[in-house]
Amino acid sequence: MFRQALQTLRFRKGGFLASFVALFFGALILAACGGLMETGVRADVPPQRFAAAPVVVARGTSDHGDLVLAYDRLDASLTARIAAVPGVRRALADVSFPALAPDKGASADDGLTGHGWSSALLAGAPLAEGAEPRAAGQAAVDARLAGRLGVRPGDRLRLTVGGTPVSVRVSGVVRSSSGTGTSLYFTDARARQLRGAPDKVDAIAVLPQPGVSAAELQRSLASTLHGLDATAVTGEDRGTVEFPGSEGGASPLISMSAVFGGIAAMVAVFVVGSTLAVLIQQRMREMALLRAIGALPGQIRRMVVGETLIVGVLATVLALFLGRAAGELMLHQLADAGVVDSEIVYRAGWIPLVIAAGTAFLSAIAAAFIASRRAALAPPTAALAESALPSRWLSAPRLVCALLCFGGAGALAFVTATVMSGEVASSTAGPAAMLWTGGVALIAPGPTRVLLAVLRPPLRLLPGLAGELASDNARARRIRTAGAVTPVVLATGLATALIYLQLSSDAGGGGEATSAWINYLLAGTIIGYAVISLVNTLVVAAAERRGEFALQRLVGATPGQILRMVTVEAAMVAVMGIVLGSFVALATLVPFSLALDGSWVPGGGVLAYLAIVAGVGALTLIATLLPTRMALRTRPAEVLALP
């Protein structure tokens, strides 16, 4: 059956490209989310100035490998005591303090940091020109910072340190080695004075004698530091000492990636399942013919699962390969927005990759197995009739799953409205939106039939035959029409719900800028995936109708008439999807609004909703009309001659 699956892939490249896209983006988002969670758990901050020092002494304790900083300074006299410990080659005191250069413009004021000259020696940053500072009124400048400030050796530089004006002469320019290039270097004594504590230092970097390891040096320092509330750290803990503000700076990643990853997993399962269901529905005739010539139900299922596995392996491998880049990009955006500390580095091991791959594979295999059930078990004659115009849509498993989705969504809505309060209500409102969407998608043919009955009279009033043909087509093909409506529901419902969750918080005055930025980033990623699903499904559905369009042209229809008919059909799909998606959004937002401020009306105004509706409507039309126009370029006889 795998050989048969490979042969099928050769002749159905378009359909399998659609499933490849759905699987790829699903695995990509899950891999990025998993990497962000591991990054938040590990919270690694690589050392920069301390990179050359295997051991760093700081105020605090280290209990079972967990560093707890006290944020107090060490006595400067401890430097000499540490330098005398056996195995120590040199001990260098480190002092850091913020500084401003107000006469150099606002762009130069961001993140200037003063240090003692020992820090420059520690960083291994040689002088590019000039000399080291030897007097209180001198300072050396990092080369990149010198370029920003426009200074050279001998120039006078006015600074503000702790609100006090300070004037120094640039003694030299230090070659940039690491970090952001914002450092100023004073004499060690002057740096401690400017820090506000002449007899204190922030940390002490310890360089070992040749042949002495970091672990040996750490053990040698233990007795000297005993009773001083100081600890010697190695590895990534040196970065935490160098950037004390980064401690706990990665914690938002854990909760954020957990919630986001959970919703993304639900969206991925839904998108992959709906895409494969559409593709397999289009192949009902092929599978019925295989059954008619003797293929067993198990063979049909193995063929479908084999095809899905082949596409899934290719999509998942590529997604995992690019998952690190996607996770690093998201982390960079979060750091730029101030959500996490900028010094935290992206760490993703094999665990998030295995979880992402497993979720993608399981969702794909389960979707393929379920979607192929009808084709595999139905009698060949019934399957052939079903392939022409499918009529059965509500099976017992489908009904049970729909009731579970609606029951879970209703329970979450009740909890949101009655138990939750304030912005924390979004933690239950977000998953509720996904469950409402899943429930509506499972019973979509039913609501679609009702909406078609409502839309038919206005459509028949349109001039020409386009409205009447579109109405008749949609009614005869209502199961497949519902398949096209489903991604529109997903895009409209999730976009409106997720965006208005934050807009309502902002309107109530409770939304923080950082929280808002996170929510919009996550909402944008999920909405983007939903939009991909929308375009993917509609392109596949339109491309499937090449034979139908060819027959219409053979009986006298012009390409223009077909395009007008398809335009009306696309407009119907957009309207029905927007209506059902708006129900999903309202069912999500009303309980949240009640929890937020007691109002039944979500905040944020109507402009965002109109923009969402316009965007979804335009995408629906474009994704339907472009493949239709391409299909009409081929002569009808050639289309009908294709396999």
N, C-alpha and C positions, 0 to 999 in steps of 0.2 A: 504493500500500500504506500510505502514511502516513495517507491519509484513512480507510482501513479501520481502521488502528490507533486513530485518534481516536474513531471510532464504537464500537469495541470497548471503549475505556476508559469510555465512558458507561454501558455495561451491566454492567461488571465492576468496579465501584468498590471493592468489598471486597477482591478479589484484588490489585488494583493498589495499594491502600493498604498491603497487606502488603509488596510489593516496594519501595514508597516508603520505608517505615519501615526496612527492611534497608539500602537504599542510603543513606538519610540518616544513620543512625548510623555506618555504616562510613566515609563521607566526613568526618563530623564528627570522629571520633577521629583519622583520618589527618591532617586539617588542623591539629588541636590539636598532634599530635606533631610535625608539620613545623615549626609555629611555635615550639615549644619547642626544637627543634634549632637553628633559626636564631638564637633568643635566646641559646642557649649559645655559638654560634660568634661572634656579635657582642659579647656581654657588655657591652651599653651601660649605663652608670650616669650618668644626667643629673646635672649639678651642681645643688646647692641654694644653699649660701652663696656659691658661686663663679659663680652664674648671671649676675650683673651684671658680672663681670670677663671680658672677651674672652680674656685671656691670664693664665695662672697659672704661676709659676716654682716648681719642686720639685726635690728632689734625685733624680737619676736620669739616664737617657739615653733618647733616642727614636731608634730605628734603623729607617729605612724605614717610619715611621708606627707602629711598635710601641713603646709606652711600657714601659720597664722601671724601676720605682721602686727606689731604694736603701734606702728606709725610714730614712735618716739625716736629721738636721735641718740647716737652713741657718743660716749666721751671720746674726745680727740686723742686722749692719752692712751686709749686702747690700741691705737695703731702701732705704737712702739712695742707694746707687750706682745701683740700678734707677730710682729716682725722678728721677735726673739724666739719664737716657738721653733723647735727642731723641724726641719723639712721646709721651712718658709724661706723663699728667696727674697721676696719683697712684699710689703703691705702698703697699699695705696688708698688713702682716704678719698671718698667721693662725696661731693657736696653739689646740690642742684637747687636752683631757685628761678622763678619766672622773672622776665625782664621785658621792657617795651622800648621801642625806638620811635617816640612820638613825632619826631621831625622828619621821619622817612616815609610817611604815608601809612594809611591803614593796612595796606597789603603786607607791610613788613612787620606788623605787630603780632601776627598769629604765631604763637608757640615759640618765642625766643626763650632760650634757657641758658642761664649762667652756670658754670662749673669751675672747679679748681683745676690748676694745670695738671695735677695728677690724673685727672680723668682723661686728658688728651694723651698722656703717656700710656694709660691703660688701654685706650682704644687703638693705640698704634697708629695715630694720625700724625705723620711727619709734617714739618713746616714746609709750605710751598714757597714762601718768601718771608723776609723779615726775621724776627727773633721771638723767643718766648717772653711772656710778661715777667718782669723782675721787680716791678714797683707797684704800689697800690693804685696808681693812676693809669696803668697800662692793661690792655686786654688783647688777646689773640682772637681772631674771628674765623669761623668755618668758611671754607672757600665758597660754598654755595650761598651762605648767608652774606658774605662780602659782596658777591655779585648782586644779590637782591637789594642790599643797602647802598651799593655803589661806593664802597670804601676800599682804601688800600693802606699799607703800612705808612704811618706818619699822620694819617687823617685823624681828626677829632670826631668822636662819636658821643652824642648825648643820649642817655638812657634814663629810664624810670624804673627803679627797683623798690618794691614795697611802698609806692607812692612818693618816694624821695628821688629828686633829680640827681643823676650821677653822670659826670663827664670823664671820659677816658680817651687815651690816645691808642690807636691801633698799632700794636707792636709787631704783629705778624699775621699771616694768613695760614691757617692749618688746612692741609689737604683733606678733603672730605673722604671719609672711610665708610661710614654706615649711618643709618638713621635718616632723618628728614633734612639735615643741613640747617639747623637753627641754633647752633651752639656758640656761646661766647666763653672764653677761657681767661680767668683771672689767676693771680697768685693764690695758692691754697689759703693763706691767712686772710687775704682780702675777700675771697669767696665765702669763708666762714662768717666774716663780718657782715657782708651783704645778705647772707642767709639769716642774720639776726641772732646767731649763737656762735660766738668766736671759739668756744671750747667744745663744740659739738660737730659731729659729722653724720651724714645720712647712712653711709655704709662703708665697709672696708673691703676692697678687693685684694685677694691673697694669691700671689704667684708662687708656685712650688719650686723647690730645688729640682735639678734634673734627676729623672728616675723616680720621683715621688708622684704617686697617682692622686687624683682628686679624693678618692675614698680614704686613702691613708692620711692625707692632709686634714680632711674633715674630722677624722678620729683624733688626730694630734691636737686639734684646736678645742676639742670637747672639754678638757680639763681647764683650760684657760678661760673659757666662756661660762663655766659652771657658776651658777648663782648670779650671773649678770643680766639675766633675761635677754640673752642674745643667742643667736644660733648661726651655724655655718651651713650654707645651702649650696647645692650643686645643680647641674642640669637646667631644666626649664624654670626652676624656682628662682634662678638668678634674674630672669626676665621680670618676674613678679616683684622682686626687690627693686629693680631698676625703674619699673613703671608701677608704683604702688596703686595708682588709680585704676589699674586694670583688674585688680582682685575683685571678683564677682561681676566683672564687666561683660562676661559671656553668658550670664544666667538667663537673660531674655531669650537667648537662642533655644534653650531647652523647651520652655513652654511654647514658644512660637512655632518651632519646627514640629513639635508633637501635634498641636492643633492643626497646623497647616498641612502636615503630612497625612494626618487622618482624613481630612476633607479631600486632599488631593488623591489619596488612595481610593476613596469612594467615587470621585469623579472619574478616575482612570478605569475602575471596574465598569462603571456605567458606560463610558465612551467606548471602550474596547468591546463590551458586550453588545451594544447597539450597532456598532459598525459591522461586527461579524454577523450579527443577525440579519442585517440588510443584505450583506454579500451572499449568505447562504440561502436566503429567501429567493434571490435572483437565480440561484442554481438548482431550484427545485425540479425543474424539468430534466436537467442533466442527471440528477441523482435518481429520479423516477425511472429514467431509461436504463440506468445501471441496474436498478432493482429488477426491471423487466427482463433483462438478459441474464439474471441469475446472481447478481451481487447480494450478499447477505447484509442485514442491518449492521452487524459488527464491523464488516468491511467498510461500509459507508462511513461509519463513525471514525474508524481508524484513519481513513483517507483524509477526512476533514481535520481531525486532530493533528495528523502528520503535516498537512499543509500549514496549519497554524503554528506548529512547533518550528518548522523551517523559517517562516517569516519572523516568529517570535525570537529565535536565536539571533538572527541578523539584526533585528531592531534593538534587542536588549544589549547585545555586545556593543553596538555603536553608542547607545544611550549611556552605558556605564563608562565607556571611554571618554565621553564628553561630559559626564555627570560632574566630574571634579571642576571643570572649567565653569559650569553653570553654578555650582555651589560657591566657588570663589567669587564669581561675579556678584551673586546675591549678598555674600558677606561684605564685599567691598562697598556695595550700595548701602547696606545697613550701617557700616562704619562711617561712611560719608555723612549719613543722616544723624549720627550721634547715638544710634540705638545700641551699638556695642563699641567697646574700646578698639581703636584703630590698630593697636599693636598685636591684637589677637590674630593668630594665623589659622588658616583652614586646615583641619585634620580630618581625614576620612580614611579609615582602614577598610578591611574586607567585610565587616559586619553590615554597614549600611548598603554596600553593593549587593551582598547576598539577599538582604531583605527586599531591596528594590527589584532585583531580578526574580526572586521568588514570587513577589506580589504580581509582577507583570505576567509571569508564566502561568501562575495559577488562575488569574483572571481570564487570560486568553484561552487556556485549555477548558476551563469551566464554561466559558461563553460558547466555545466551539462545540463542546459536548451537548450543551442544552439546546443550542440553535439547530444542531443536526438531528435532534431527536425525532422531530416530525417527519423529516425526509427519510430517516432510517427505518422508522416503524410503520409508517402509513403504507397501505397497499399501493402498488405502482400506479394503478388507474386513478386512485384518489389523489396521489401525489402529482400526477400529470394535470389533473383538473385544478388542483391547488396552485400549481406553478403558473397557470394562465391568469387566474383571478383569485387570489387567496381570500377566503371568507372566514375561516376559523381563526380566532385570536385570543379567546379567553379560555385557557385551560385551568385545571385545578391548581397546579403549582404556581401559575402566574397570578391567580386570584389570591392565593395564600400570601405570596410575596408582596402583592400590592396592599393587602390588609395589614401586614406587618409594618410596611413603610408608613402607611397612614396612621396606624396605631402609635408607632414610635414618634412620628412627627407631632401628633396630637398631644402625646405625653410631654414632649419637650416644650411645646408651645404653652401648655398649662403650667409647667414648672417655671418657664421664663416669665410669664405674666404674674404668677402668684407668689413664687418663692424668691426669684432673683430680684436684684435692684441695681440701678445704675448701669455702668458700662460692663460690669461682669456678666450681665445677661446675654451678651454676645457669645459667650462660651457655649450656651445651649441653643441660641438662635441660629448660629452658623450651621451646626449639624442638622438642625430641623429643616433648613432650606434644602439640604441635600436629600433628606428623606421625603419631603413633599415632592421634590422633582422626580425621585425614583418612583413614587406611587403614581403620579400623574403619567409618567412614561409607560408604566406597565399597563395602564388601562386607557392609553391614548386613543385607540380606535373607537372606544365608546364616546368620549367627549367630542372627538373629531366628527363623528356621525351627526351629533346634535348640532354642532357649529355649522356643518355643511348644510343642514336643513334650514338654518337661519340665514345663511349667505346665499342660497340658491335664488330666491326671488330677486334680490338686487342685481345679481349677476346676469339674469336673463333680460334685464332692462338695458344692458350695455349694447351699443350698436354693433351690427355684424354678428358673426357666429362665434367669436372668440369666447364670450362669456358663457354661452350655452354649452359649447364643447368642453370648456374647462370644468363647468359644473358637472356635466355627465361623466367626464373622465375621473374627476375626484370621487364621485359617488361610486362608480364601478371599481375604482382602485383605492377604496378608502383605507384598506390595511396598509398599502404601500404609502398612501398619502400620510397616514399616521406616522409611518417611519420617517418621513421627511419633516413632519411637524415636531417630532421629539427633540432633535438638536436645537431647534428654535426655542422650544420651551426651556431647555437646559441653559442656553446662552442668555435668554431674557430673564429667567427666574434668578439665576445665580448672580448675574451682573446687577440687577436691581436690588436684590436682597443684600449682597455683600457691600455694595457702594452705599446704600442708604442706611445700613447699620452704622457706618462711620459718620455719614452726614447727619443722622439723627443725634448722635453723640455730640458732634460739633455744634449743632443748633441748640442743644440743651446746655452748652457751656461747659460740658464735662470732658470734652475730648482733648487730650494732651497732644502736642505736635508730634512727639516721637511715636506714641501709640497710633496716631492717625497715619503716619508714614508707613508703619509696619502693616497696618490693615490694608492700605491702598496697594502696597507692594504685593501682598498675598492675594488680595482680590484680583489684581491685574493679572497675576500669573494663572490663577484658576480660570478667570474669564477668558484669557488668551487660549487656554487649552479647550475650553468649551467652544470658542469661536472656530478653532481648528476642526473640532468635531462637526460643527455645523457645516462648514465649507466641504469637509471631507465627504460627509453623508450625501449632501445635495449634489455634489459633482458626480458621485457614483450613481445616484438615482437618476440623474439626467442622462448620463452616458448610457445607462441600461436601455433607454428608450429609442436607440438608434433604429432598430427594426420597425418599431411603431411609426416613427416619423417617416421612414422610407415607404411604408405601405400607404400612409396618408398622402405622400407626394405622388405615388403611382395612381391614386384614384382622383387626382386633380388638385390637391391642396398646394398652395404656393409656400415657399419658405417664409415669406412675410406673414401669412396666415398662421403658420405653425408657431412662429415666434410670438405673435400676439396671443395665441392660446396659452402658450407656456408662460408668458408674462402674467396673464390673469391667474393661472394656477399657482405661480410663485407668490403672487400677492395674497391669494387665499391661504397658502401655507404660512406666510408671514403673519397674517392677521390671526389665524387660529393659534399659532405658536405664541404670539405676543399675548393673546388673551389668557391662555393657560399659564404662561410664564408669569403674567401679572398676578394670577391667583396664587402661585407659589410664593411670589414676593410679598403679597399682602398677608398670607397665612404666616409668614415669617416675621414681618415687620410690625404688625399690629400688637402681638404679645410683647415684643421688645419695646415698642413705644410706651405701652402701658407700664412696663417695668421701669422705664427710664424716667418718665415725667407724668404718667397717668393719663396721657392723651391717646386717643384712638387713631390719630393722624400722624404718620411718621414725619419727622422734621427733614429739612433739606430742600424744600421747594420742589417744583415740578420740572425744572429745566433739565436736570440730570436724567430723569425718566424719559423725557422727550428725546434727549440725545441717544439714550440706549435704544429706544424704539426705532429711531431713524437709522442708527447704525446696524441693528439686527435686520431691519427691513431691506436696507441697501445690500447687505451681504447675502441675504436670501435671494434677491433678484440677480445679483452678479453671479453667484455660485450656480444658479440654475440656467441663466441665459448663455453664459460663456460656453459651457460644454454643449448646449443645444445648438448654438451657432456653429461650433466646430463640427458637430455631427451632420449638420445640413450641408457642409461643403462637399461631402462625398456623395456621389451619384447613388440613387436608390438601389439600382441593380447591384452595384458593388457591395453595398451594405448588406443586402439580403444574401449575397454569395459568401459572406464571411461566416466562419464557424461560430 
